[in-house]
């Protein structure tokens, strides 16, 4: 299958939208695990900004694998290796993002946050990108991208 620009653009818009919604819900639910976050507009804005970054990661991961496979609908025939790349990338980006965000003072953990030993990163945000990116791709697959795709 070739890399069709229209199919890729449709998939990327769907990935970004779905990833943003999933990550925003996750961000809002994990607020008690961070110091100073509450139901104020400032906390909502911080969660929305973080969700934009998370959605950007999911979109970039999808685009990278589409380019690698030369197939905009690669997700319809993905394999364990594709999932492995997404999970590995999500974990690495999450560690980097959490470390930088803490160093820059954007947020800090509350005493409720379980930490990964040795690296001092919260477990919940660590698994977020990996889990929600895979979930996003599942939703994209089953919400229509693969339903309308001709079988090759």
C-alpha positions as CSV (number, residue, x, y, z in Angstrom):
1,X,0.0,0.0,0.0
2,X,1.2,3.5,-0.7
3,X,1.4,6.5,1.6
4,X,-1.8,8.4,0.6
5,X,-1.6,12.0,1.9
6,X,-5.4,12.3,2.3
7,X,-5.6,9.1,4.3
8,X,-2.6,10.1,6.4
9,X,-4.0,13.6,7.1
10,X,-7.4,12.1,8.1
11,X,-5.6,9.6,10.4
12,X,-3.4,12.3,12.0
13,X,-6.3,14.5,12.7
14,X,-8.2,11.6,14.3
15,X,-5.1,10.6,16.3
16,X,-4.6,14.1,17.6
17,X,-8.2,14.6,18.6
18,X,-8.6,11.2,20.2
19,X,-5.2,11.4,22.0
20,X,-6.0,14.9,23.3
21,X,-9.3,13.8,24.8
22,X,-7.9,10.6,26.4
23,X,-4.9,12.5,27.8
24,X,-7.0,15.4,29.1
25,X,-9.2,13.0,31.0
26,X,-6.1,11.2,32.4
27,X,-4.5,14.5,33.3
28,X,-7.6,15.7,35.2
29,X,-7.9,12.3,37.0
30,X,-4.3,12.3,38.2
31,X,-4.4,15.9,39.5
32,X,-4.4,14.7,43.2
33,X,-1.0,13.2,42.5
34,X,0.5,16.6,41.9
35,X,1.2,19.4,44.3
36,X,-1.0,22.5,43.9
37,X,-3.4,21.2,41.3
38,X,-7.0,21.6,41.9
39,X,-10.2,22.3,39.9
40,X,-9.2,25.9,39.2
41,X,-8.9,27.3,35.7
42,X,-5.1,27.4,36.0
43,X,-5.0,23.7,36.7
44,X,-7.4,23.0,33.8
45,X,-5.1,25.1,31.6
46,X,-2.0,23.2,32.7
47,X,-3.8,19.8,32.1
48,X,-4.8,21.0,28.7
49,X,-1.3,22.2,27.8
50,X,0.1,18.8,28.9
51,X,-2.6,17.0,26.9
52,X,-1.5,19.0,23.8
53,X,2.0,17.7,24.2
54,X,0.8,14.2,24.8
55,X,-1.4,14.4,21.7
56,X,1.5,15.7,19.7
57,X,3.6,12.7,20.7
58,X,0.9,10.3,19.7
59,X,0.5,12.1,16.3
60,X,4.2,12.1,15.7
61,X,4.4,8.4,16.6
62,X,1.6,7.6,14.1
63,X,3.2,9.7,11.4
64,X,6.7,8.2,12.0
65,X,5.3,4.6,11.7
66,X,3.2,5.6,8.6
67,X,6.4,6.8,7.0
68,X,8.3,3.8,8.1
69,X,5.7,1.4,6.6
70,X,5.0,3.7,3.7
71,X,1.3,3.2,4.5
72,X,-1.0,5.8,6.1
73,X,-3.2,3.0,7.4
74,X,-0.4,0.9,8.9
75,X,-2.3,0.7,12.2
76,X,-4.8,-1.7,10.4
77,X,-2.0,-4.3,10.2
78,X,0.3,-3.4,13.0
79,X,2.3,-6.0,14.8
80,X,4.0,-6.4,18.1
81,X,7.1,-4.6,16.9
82,X,5.0,-1.5,16.1
83,X,3.4,-1.6,19.6
84,X,6.9,-2.1,21.1
85,X,8.2,1.0,19.3
86,X,5.2,3.1,20.5
87,X,5.5,1.8,24.1
88,X,9.3,2.3,24.2
89,X,9.0,5.8,22.7
90,X,6.2,6.7,25.1
91,X,8.2,5.6,28.1
92,X,11.4,7.5,27.0
93,X,9.5,10.7,26.2
94,X,7.6,10.5,29.5
95,X,10.8,10.1,31.5
96,X,12.4,13.0,29.7
97,X,9.2,15.2,29.9
98,X,8.7,14.5,33.6
99,X,12.3,15.2,34.5
100,X,12.4,18.4,32.5
101,X,9.0,19.6,33.8
102,X,10.1,19.1,37.4
103,X,13.5,20.7,36.8
104,X,11.8,23.8,35.2
105,X,9.3,23.9,38.1
106,X,6.2,23.3,36.0
107,X,4.9,20.7,38.5
108,X,5.9,18.5,41.3
109,X,4.5,15.4,42.8
110,X,2.4,15.1,45.9
111,X,3.0,12.5,48.5
112,X,0.3,10.3,46.8
113,X,2.4,9.8,43.6
114,X,4.1,6.4,43.5
115,X,7.6,6.8,42.1
116,X,9.8,4.6,40.0
117,X,12.9,3.7,42.0
118,X,16.2,5.1,40.8
119,X,14.7,7.6,38.3
120,X,12.3,9.4,40.6
121,X,9.6,9.7,38.0
122,X,5.9,9.2,38.9
123,X,4.5,5.8,37.8
124,X,1.2,7.3,36.6
125,X,2.6,9.8,34.2
126,X,5.3,7.4,33.1
127,X,2.8,4.9,31.7
128,X,0.4,7.5,30.4
129,X,2.0,8.1,27.0
130,X,2.6,4.4,26.3
131,X,-0.8,3.3,27.3
132,X,-2.9,6.1,25.9
133,X,-1.0,6.2,22.6
134,X,-1.7,2.5,22.1
135,X,-5.3,3.0,23.2
136,X,-5.6,5.9,20.7
137,X,-4.4,3.7,17.9
138,X,-6.9,1.1,18.9
139,X,-9.7,3.6,18.7
140,X,-8.6,5.0,15.4
141,X,-8.4,1.4,14.0
142,X,-11.9,0.4,15.2
143,X,-13.6,3.8,14.8
144,X,-13.4,3.7,11.0
145,X,-9.9,4.0,9.5
146,X,-9.6,0.3,9.0
147,X,-13.4,-0.4,8.5
148,X,-13.4,1.6,5.2
149,X,-9.9,0.4,4.2
150,X,-9.8,-2.1,1.3
151,X,-8.1,-5.3,2.3
152,X,-4.8,-5.9,0.5
